[in-house]
């Protein structure tokens, strides 16, 4: 399954401030803001987080999640400056980290910090291995991106199963569902509405909006759950 070459052909290719594809590059700023903002909030609340997390290990998974979110801004911006397969690897690398740590947070939320850590430890090498394998197929060609998609969406599928079948140990667990719903909408703008949205007035493309919505989804995960959640009675 080679990476489609037309994937790199985005609707909005405007140059601004001497930056090519400016809006697809600049729209990644939200990831940096959310990543650093949540990390700063976790740091300032470190003295009272015992009331928010049952186990300290869960906090470190959240730190890894939002550190990965911060890195997405740089990987995606680097890719959009000159989109091609080689740069796409660096775009997808931090996204694989975000997906793995999100799954780890879901497992920790339901089964405890140890289960979340094991899930993260298992998914990270698999996800990174799939990306490195894809990169290794560039030279001989054709490249094979199928393992990356299988690990990315397969891991999110495991998270969905865990969320559907097992109750959270916390209140406000619905925030994770809202996060995934916003992300699904973001992907629709990217896959189906990139050109259509840009054609409405040449203001913003679907792909740029996808970046913004994905950042909002990760912000909501922190704001909607970590900020106010409490342990369920009996946990």
C-alpha positions as CSV (number, residue, x, y, z in Angstrom):
1,X,0.0,0.0,0.0
2,X,2.1,3.0,-1.2
3,X,1.5,6.4,0.1
4,X,-0.7,8.2,-2.5
5,X,1.4,10.9,-4.1
6,X,-1.6,13.3,-4.4
7,X,-1.7,13.3,-0.6
8,X,0.9,16.0,-0.7
9,X,-1.2,18.2,-3.0
10,X,-3.1,20.5,-0.6
11,X,-5.6,23.1,-1.6
12,X,-4.0,26.1,0.1
13,X,-0.4,26.7,-1.1
14,X,-0.2,30.4,-0.4
15,X,3.1,31.9,0.6
16,X,3.0,34.5,3.3
17,X,5.9,36.2,5.2
18,X,8.2,34.2,2.8
19,X,6.8,31.0,4.3
20,X,5.5,28.5,1.7
21,X,2.1,26.9,2.5
22,X,1.8,29.4,5.3
23,X,-1.6,28.5,6.6
24,X,-1.0,24.8,6.7
25,X,2.3,25.6,8.6
26,X,0.9,28.2,10.9
27,X,-2.2,26.3,11.9
28,X,0.1,23.9,13.8
29,X,0.7,26.6,16.3
30,X,-2.3,25.3,18.3
31,X,-0.5,22.1,19.1
32,X,2.4,24.0,20.6
33,X,0.0,26.2,22.7
34,X,-2.0,23.2,23.9
35,X,1.0,21.1,24.6
36,X,2.9,23.7,26.6
37,X,-0.2,25.1,28.2
38,X,-1.3,21.7,29.6
39,X,2.3,20.9,30.7
40,X,2.5,24.2,32.5
41,X,-0.9,23.6,34.1
42,X,0.1,20.1,35.3
43,X,3.4,21.6,36.7
44,X,1.6,24.4,38.7
45,X,-1.0,21.9,40.0
46,X,1.5,19.3,41.0
47,X,0.9,19.8,44.7
48,X,-2.8,19.1,44.4
49,X,-2.9,16.5,41.7
50,X,-3.3,13.7,44.3
51,X,-7.0,14.8,44.3
52,X,-7.2,14.4,40.5
53,X,-5.3,11.2,39.9
54,X,-5.6,8.0,41.8
55,X,-2.1,7.0,41.0
56,X,1.0,9.1,40.3
57,X,1.9,7.0,37.3
58,X,-1.1,8.3,35.4
59,X,0.2,11.8,35.7
60,X,3.4,10.8,33.9
61,X,1.4,9.3,31.0
62,X,-0.4,12.6,30.7
63,X,2.9,14.5,30.7
64,X,4.1,12.2,27.9
65,X,0.8,12.8,26.0
66,X,1.1,16.6,26.0
67,X,4.9,16.6,25.4
68,X,4.1,14.6,22.3
69,X,1.3,17.1,21.4
70,X,3.9,19.9,21.6
71,X,6.2,18.0,19.2
72,X,3.4,17.6,16.7
73,X,3.6,21.3,16.0
74,X,7.2,21.1,14.8
75,X,6.9,17.8,12.9
76,X,3.8,18.9,11.0
77,X,5.1,22.4,10.3
78,X,8.4,20.9,9.0
79,X,6.4,18.7,6.7
80,X,4.1,21.4,5.3
81,X,7.0,23.6,4.4
82,X,7.8,21.2,1.5
83,X,5.4,18.2,1.6
84,X,6.9,14.9,0.5
85,X,7.2,11.4,1.8
86,X,10.6,12.0,3.5
87,X,9.2,14.9,5.5
88,X,5.9,13.1,6.1
89,X,7.8,10.7,8.3
90,X,8.7,13.5,10.7
91,X,5.1,14.6,10.6
92,X,3.8,11.2,11.5
93,X,6.4,10.4,14.2
94,X,5.0,12.7,16.9
95,X,1.4,11.8,15.9
96,X,2.3,8.1,16.5
97,X,3.5,9.2,20.0
98,X,0.3,11.1,20.7
99,X,-1.8,8.0,19.6
100,X,0.2,5.6,21.8
101,X,0.1,7.9,24.8
102,X,-3.6,8.5,24.4
103,X,-4.2,4.8,24.4
104,X,-2.0,4.5,27.5
105,X,-4.0,7.1,29.2
106,X,-7.3,5.3,28.4
107,X,-5.9,2.1,29.8
108,X,-4.6,3.8,32.9
109,X,-7.9,5.5,33.4
110,X,-9.7,2.2,33.5
111,X,-7.2,-0.4,34.7
112,X,-4.6,1.6,36.6
113,X,-1.2,3.2,35.9
114,X,0.6,-0.1,35.5
115,X,-1.7,-1.2,32.7
116,X,-1.4,2.2,31.0
117,X,2.3,2.0,31.2
118,X,2.4,-1.5,29.8
119,X,0.1,-0.5,26.9
120,X,2.3,2.5,26.2
121,X,5.5,0.4,26.3
122,X,4.0,-2.1,23.9
123,X,2.5,0.4,21.4
124,X,5.5,2.7,21.2
125,X,8.0,0.3,19.6
126,X,5.3,-1.2,17.4
127,X,4.2,2.3,16.1
128,X,7.8,3.5,15.7
129,X,8.8,0.2,14.0
130,X,5.9,0.6,11.5
131,X,7.1,4.1,10.7
132,X,10.7,3.1,10.3
133,X,9.7,0.2,8.1
134,X,7.7,2.5,5.9
135,X,10.7,4.8,5.7
136,X,13.0,1.9,4.8
137,X,10.8,1.1,1.7
138,X,11.3,4.6,0.2
139,X,14.5,3.7,-1.7
140,X,13.7,0.3,-3.2
141,X,10.1,1.3,-3.8
142,X,7.2,1.1,-3.9
143,X,6.8,2.3,-0.3
144,X,4.4,0.4,2.0
145,X,2.5,2.6,4.5
146,X,0.0,-0.1,5.4
147,X,1.7,-1.1,8.7
148,X,1.6,2.5,9.9
149,X,-2.1,2.8,9.3
150,X,-2.8,-0.6,10.9
151,X,-0.9,0.3,14.1
152,X,-2.3,3.8,14.3
153,X,-6.0,3.0,13.8
154,X,-5.7,-0.4,15.4
155,X,-4.4,1.1,18.6
156,X,-7.2,3.7,18.6
157,X,-9.6,0.8,18.0
158,X,-8.3,-0.9,21.2
159,X,-8.9,2.4,23.1
160,X,-12.4,2.6,21.8
161,X,-13.1,-1.0,22.9
162,X,-11.7,-0.3,26.4
163,X,-13.8,2.9,26.6
164,X,-17.0,1.1,25.5
165,X,-16.7,-2.1,27.6
166,X,-15.0,-0.9,30.8
167,X,-16.1,1.9,33.1
168,X,-13.7,4.7,34.0
169,X,-12.5,5.0,37.5
170,X,-13.3,8.7,37.3
171,X,-16.1,11.1,36.8
172,X,-16.2,13.2,33.6
173,X,-14.9,10.3,31.5
174,X,-17.1,11.4,28.7
175,X,-14.4,14.0,27.8
176,X,-12.4,11.2,26.0
177,X,-15.4,10.5,23.9
178,X,-15.8,14.2,23.0
179,X,-12.1,14.3,22.2
180,X,-12.4,11.4,19.7
181,X,-15.6,12.9,18.2
182,X,-13.8,16.2,17.5
183,X,-10.9,14.4,16.0
184,X,-13.3,12.4,13.7
185,X,-14.8,15.7,12.5
186,X,-11.2,17.1,12.0
187,X,-10.3,14.1,9.8
188,X,-13.5,14.6,7.7
189,X,-12.4,18.2,7.0
190,X,-9.0,16.9,5.9
191,X,-10.1,13.9,3.8
192,X,-13.3,15.3,2.2
193,X,-13.4,19.1,2.5
194,X,-9.9,20.4,2.1
195,X,-10.5,21.9,-1.4
196,X,-14.3,22.5,-0.9
197,X,-13.8,24.7,2.2
198,X,-10.9,26.6,0.6
199,X,-13.1,27.3,-2.5
200,X,-15.7,29.0,-0.4
201,X,-13.6,32.2,-0.1
202,X,-10.0,31.2,-0.3
203,X,-9.7,32.0,3.5
204,X,-9.1,28.6,5.1
205,X,-8.6,25.1,3.8
206,X,-10.0,22.0,5.3
207,X,-6.5,20.8,6.2
208,X,-5.7,23.9,8.1
209,X,-9.0,23.6,10.0
210,X,-8.1,19.9,10.7
211,X,-5.0,21.1,12.5
212,X,-7.0,23.5,14.6
213,X,-9.8,21.0,15.5
214,X,-7.2,18.3,16.4
215,X,-5.6,20.8,18.8
216,X,-9.0,21.6,20.3
217,X,-9.7,17.9,20.8
218,X,-6.5,17.5,22.8
219,X,-7.2,20.7,24.8
220,X,-10.7,19.4,25.6
221,X,-9.3,16.1,26.9
222,X,-7.3,18.1,29.5
223,X,-9.9,20.7,30.2
224,X,-12.9,18.4,30.3
225,X,-11.4,15.6,32.4
226,X,-8.2,16.3,34.1
227,X,-9.3,19.7,35.5
228,X,-12.4,18.6,37.4
229,X,-12.5,14.8,37.4
230,X,-12.7,12.9,40.7
231,X,-12.4,9.3,41.5
232,X,-15.7,7.4,41.3
233,X,-17.1,6.1,44.6
234,X,-15.6,2.7,45.4
235,X,-12.5,3.0,43.4
